[in-house]
Amino acid sequence: MANTRDANETTPLLDSGLSVNRPPPSVFHGRRLACAAILLAESLERIAFYGITSNLVLFLNSSPFYWMGTQASQAPLIFMGITYLISPFGGWLADAYIGKFWAIAGSLILYFIGMLFFPFIANDDTRIRLCGEVAAFPVQPAECLSTNSTPSNITCPTRAPYCGAAVYSGLILIALGVGTVKSNITPFGADQVKDRGPEATRRFFNWFYWCINLGAILSLGGVAYIQQNFSFVPGFIIPAVCLGVSFLVFLLGRTVFITKPADGSAFTDMFKILGFLCCAPKIPKEPSLLRPKPTLLDSAKVTYGGKFPEEKVEEVKALVKILPVFFALIPYWTVYFQMQTTYILQGLHLRIPDTGNSSSDSHQMTFRFPAAWLTMFDAVLILMLIPLKDKVVDPILKRRGLLPSSLKRIAVGMFFVMWSAVAAGILETKRLQIVKSNHTIDQVLGNVTYYAADLPIWWQVPQYVLIGISEIFASIAGLEFAYSAAPKSMQSAIMGLFFFFSGIGSFVGSGLLAIVSLKAIGWMYSHKDFGNINDCSLHYYFFLLAGIQGVTLLVFLIISVKYDKQRGRTGSQSQSRSVS
């Protein structure tokens, strides 16, 4: 293999000791330490991330905040939307100015500052200094508290979310940090092994995603339990400490990383080309029989009277071909992010088991299963199935020529996530039937009482398992597609766009939740309690998401078939040119 590294690219010294006569035993030989540092840093960062998001709904529902169920569910959706929308900017910053390594290191510092907000918000003394005293709830007219529908001429006053400015300030700082980390750490990790071929890249993505879910399990298993059953103060301090350790691990790994300097942003070139096409005067061109009719983007090339090199325009054309796939993934992300928002809200209104008994010993420790733990079914499933997929299933399919393309795997993931929303809707329908039959129990979680249906929370397991299966297909294949389909100079930019469209999916979920909370629709409209959803129609929302995803799946199948055929033709043409 020819040495194609840039002159300014730095590589670890321990990579130079490979024997010429003996082939390396593994595609990761000589790169294990660099990959291990990235994977460990990512696992610790995920512990911090899920330490904030997993119980955010419960935190904002609990005393003294008492945010409404819709407001508490929208906060993480907005947070995750900002997180992913900022990703292209993080990729542009790394490519154009400071490089991936320093972009990740700087964003981890910003991330850490945002994390420090939450221990202070959770502590009574510091929270009062930040947010002031708790405002009293407004007095509700009698019509707002009746069991019948509220008359249209009656306005039910609501209280502004207590401490909302401080909560959203911390979330925005974290989102800025997470978004920049996301857009850069994935291609930065792939850079460590990309010269070992596509097999090494595919395997790195598998283990990268495995470590993401390992961090999720550790956070959900330990941090979520501490938050729900002890206190949110240590429950927020632990994630902040993990993030600090992640920063140190990543910084110390610089000696073994392959790093590249910033060499210009593909986004900058893209906007220059698009600006030229929009603003440049149209010059009539002489017809030519020697070359095909130019497309709109071709007219920006020097050979067609434009002012941009051919390779730059071809990179933008490659981006335009990828965008329909990213658009089609928006409904997938909309459903996926329900796992950390409305699924949690639904779980808080189901019977959660504990070890309490009728003993008169008031000092006896009572264990209550954290509602956020069900998210672990998704993560545990991924931890078990990814090694099986990487070591057994994929090699067998590859030997037989049956390994599906990344787009086909994304379509399979969409199918499973659609059925996750259907399962959630069916469960919510049954839960509301039980509630209307007055089979409710008072369930105290995080110092707030939920009027839960007498139905075990284990009935949520199928919807979480279905999302876990969908991730193995859609999310991992999406990362692989975004990296492999991008021109080399646009990998950070396109990875940023991949996460950008994830953020749009989160905002779509938040927007739909706001729309169905309007009084005119009424699916999530209730002023009779704060944090409880027994007078709402959350099942309609879940069925709406499933319907949108089902329609999108059909459209995506058409897009993927066309893209695979087009890519196959392009590959055969380039191969024939190289032979000739």
Disulfide bonds with the S-S distance in Angstrom:
Cys131-Cys163 1.67
Cys144-Cys156 1.97
